[in-house]
């Protein structure tokens, strides 16, 4: 992920929440399929062992790739969280946290305003100030 600027970076991070949930769902499905294969009777495995092992290998490869992707995405999410936590003004860091790290839950400015007990008008101002702080901390434009 090579961001053009701080806002693009934060928008990318906001999208990672959906990716994380999607990958978790896919990993759960793969694990269910693996468990299903494990429950196949041993006599059935012997009859079709080539198919069984090809299927199991395929599932293990997919699981490994998804796990690696999940770890990379999560690592970037935590990196962003650490940047935001370096913002000394609590209101500013809260606005960025709710908008980008928890954007799947707080989807609108109204929801963020309600959660932080700050007027919507002030939320916009604080967001702009928070972006400036974020740019200084990260060195992004």
Secondary structure as a PSIPRED ss2 file (coil, helix, strand):
# PSIPRED VFORMAT (PSIPRED V4.0)

   1 X C   1.000  0.000  0.000
   2 X C   1.000  0.000  0.000
   3 X C   1.000  0.000  0.000
   4 X C   1.000  0.000  0.000
   5 X C   1.000  0.000  0.000
   6 X H   0.000  1.000  0.000
   7 X H   0.000  1.000  0.000
   8 X H   0.000  1.000  0.000
   9 X H   0.000  1.000  0.000
  10 X H   0.000  1.000  0.000
  11 X H   0.000  1.000  0.000
  12 X H   0.000  1.000  0.000
  13 X H   0.000  1.000  0.000
  14 X H   0.000  1.000  0.000
  15 X H   0.000  1.000  0.000
  16 X H   0.000  1.000  0.000
  17 X H   0.000  1.000  0.000
  18 X H   0.000  1.000  0.000
  19 X H   0.000  1.000  0.000
  20 X H   0.000  1.000  0.000
  21 X H   0.000  1.000  0.000
  22 X H   0.000  1.000  0.000
  23 X H   0.000  1.000  0.000
  24 X H   0.000  1.000  0.000
  25 X H   0.000  1.000  0.000
  26 X H   0.000  1.000  0.000
  27 X H   0.000  1.000  0.000
  28 X H   0.000  1.000  0.000
  29 X H   0.000  1.000  0.000
  30 X H   0.000  1.000  0.000
  31 X H   0.000  1.000  0.000
  32 X H   0.000  1.000  0.000
  33 X H   0.000  1.000  0.000
  34 X H   0.000  1.000  0.000
  35 X H   0.000  1.000  0.000
  36 X H   0.000  1.000  0.000
  37 X H   0.000  1.000  0.000
  38 X H   0.000  1.000  0.000
  39 X C   1.000  0.000  0.000
  40 X C   1.000  0.000  0.000
  41 X C   1.000  0.000  0.000
  42 X H   0.000  1.000  0.000
  43 X H   0.000  1.000  0.000
  44 X H   0.000  1.000  0.000
  45 X H   0.000  1.000  0.000
  46 X H   0.000  1.000  0.000
  47 X H   0.000  1.000  0.000
  48 X C   1.000  0.000  0.000
  49 X H   0.000  1.000  0.000
  50 X H   0.000  1.000  0.000
  51 X H   0.000  1.000  0.000
  52 X H   0.000  1.000  0.000
  53 X H   0.000  1.000  0.000
  54 X H   0.000  1.000  0.000
  55 X H   0.000  1.000  0.000
  56 X H   0.000  1.000  0.000
  57 X H   0.000  1.000  0.000
  58 X H   0.000  1.000  0.000
  59 X H   0.000  1.000  0.000
  60 X H   0.000  1.000  0.000
  61 X H   0.000  1.000  0.000
  62 X H   0.000  1.000  0.000
  63 X H   0.000  1.000  0.000
  64 X H   0.000  1.000  0.000
  65 X H   0.000  1.000  0.000
  66 X H   0.000  1.000  0.000
  67 X H   0.000  1.000  0.000
  68 X H   0.000  1.000  0.000
  69 X H   0.000  1.000  0.000
  70 X H   0.000  1.000  0.000
  71 X H   0.000  1.000  0.000
  72 X H   0.000  1.000  0.000
  73 X H   0.000  1.000  0.000
  74 X H   0.000  1.000  0.000
  75 X H   0.000  1.000  0.000
  76 X H   0.000  1.000  0.000
  77 X H   0.000  1.000  0.000
  78 X H   0.000  1.000  0.000
  79 X H   0.000  1.000  0.000
  80 X H   0.000  1.000  0.000
  81 X H   0.000  1.000  0.000
  82 X H   0.000  1.000  0.000
  83 X H   0.000  1.000  0.000
  84 X H   0.000  1.000  0.000
  85 X H   0.000  1.000  0.000
  86 X C   1.000  0.000  0.000
  87 X C   1.000  0.000  0.000
  88 X C   1.000  0.000  0.000
  89 X C   1.000  0.000  0.000
  90 X H   0.000  1.000  0.000
  91 X H   0.000  1.000  0.000
  92 X H   0.000  1.000  0.000
  93 X H   0.000  1.000  0.000
  94 X H   0.000  1.000  0.000
  95 X H   0.000  1.000  0.000
  96 X H   0.000  1.000  0.000
  97 X H   0.000  1.000  0.000
  98 X H   0.000  1.000  0.000
  99 X H   0.000  1.000  0.000
 100 X H   0.000  1.000  0.000
 101 X H   0.000  1.000  0.000
 102 X C   1.000  0.000  0.000
 103 X C   1.000  0.000  0.000
 104 X C   1.000  0.000  0.000
 105 X C   1.000  0.000  0.000
 106 X C   1.000  0.000  0.000
 107 X C   1.000  0.000  0.000
 108 X C   1.000  0.000  0.000
 109 X H   0.000  1.000  0.000
 110 X H   0.000  1.000  0.000
 111 X H   0.000  1.000  0.000
 112 X H   0.000  1.000  0.000
 113 X H   0.000  1.000  0.000
 114 X H   0.000  1.000  0.000
 115 X H   0.000  1.000  0.000
 116 X H   0.000  1.000  0.000
 117 X C   1.000  0.000  0.000
 118 X C   1.000  0.000  0.000
 119 X C   1.000  0.000  0.000
 120 X H   0.000  1.000  0.000
 121 X H   0.000  1.000  0.000
 122 X H   0.000  1.000  0.000
 123 X H   0.000  1.000  0.000
 124 X H   0.000  1.000  0.000
 125 X H   0.000  1.000  0.000
 126 X H   0.000  1.000  0.000
 127 X H   0.000  1.000  0.000
 128 X H   0.000  1.000  0.000
 129 X H   0.000  1.000  0.000
 130 X H   0.000  1.000  0.000
 131 X H   0.000  1.000  0.000
 132 X H   0.000  1.000  0.000
 133 X H   0.000  1.000  0.000
 134 X H   0.000  1.000  0.000
 135 X H   0.000  1.000  0.000
 136 X H   0.000  1.000  0.000
 137 X H   0.000  1.000  0.000
 138 X H   0.000  1.000  0.000
 139 X C   1.000  0.000  0.000
 140 X C   1.000  0.000  0.000
 141 X C   1.000  0.000  0.000
